[in-house]
């Protein structure tokens, strides 16, 4: 059995990701300040925090877009083998099974929904290989499974550019899923969605927990309430609080740095 000595709490579920003592400064500004964050295998974690809390930098560090100045970022393998992500390039981290979805969907608009999923399969590829690629029965099954998960079976032959904003977001999540990632990082998936799309997005993310480990960054409190298992609050590049939605929402410090600002913003509208 793997024990992770650097995890401060003993737990039954193995960890998949440990971020320990991480610091990152840009021109003297500490974007990340002694950050410690532990994600369990199959967990769905929501990360919230005011603007400038370091949420994007945190994701950049996990995916290798940005290197930490100090501290460790470790992905724990199924075989008990730990991998230091801080030393790897972005594409190497992606290959290990860490997928990231940015806030704005980037789908291939002039390709069908089906072809978008084929193009994102984890296959050896150069341009020629992709052009002449014939998917195997296994690939086709995988794509059909993803289509069912993201509920776009009826749009399979439509051009991605014809989808609604919410459907494009689901397709992009599907494109990550077709790579069968171990960890999914998803940035503000509910932004710009209708209430119905937001709710369906929540259902989609909840259906992925236990099969994948997810970190979801979000601002929309109603959406967070829908998907929240454990919420981490970032403030000034540091974890301010971890806990259930209700625990975090009623915490005086959180109210002061985060929810208080939301309230002020609403009053000024």
Secondary structure, DSSP 8 states (H G I E B T S, - for coil): ----TT-SS--SS-EEEEEEEEEEEETTEEEEEEEEEEEETT-EEEEE--TTSSHHHHHHHHHTSS--SEEEEEEE-TTS-EEEGGGS-HHHHHHTTEEEE-SS----TTSBHHHHHHHHS-----HHHHHT----HHHHHHHHHHHHHTT-GGGTTSBGGGS-HHHHHHHHHHHHHTTT-SEEEEE-TTTT--HHHHHHHHHHHHHHBTTBEEEEE---HHHHHHH-SEEEEEETTEEEEEE-HHHHHT-HHHIIIIIHHHHHHHHH-
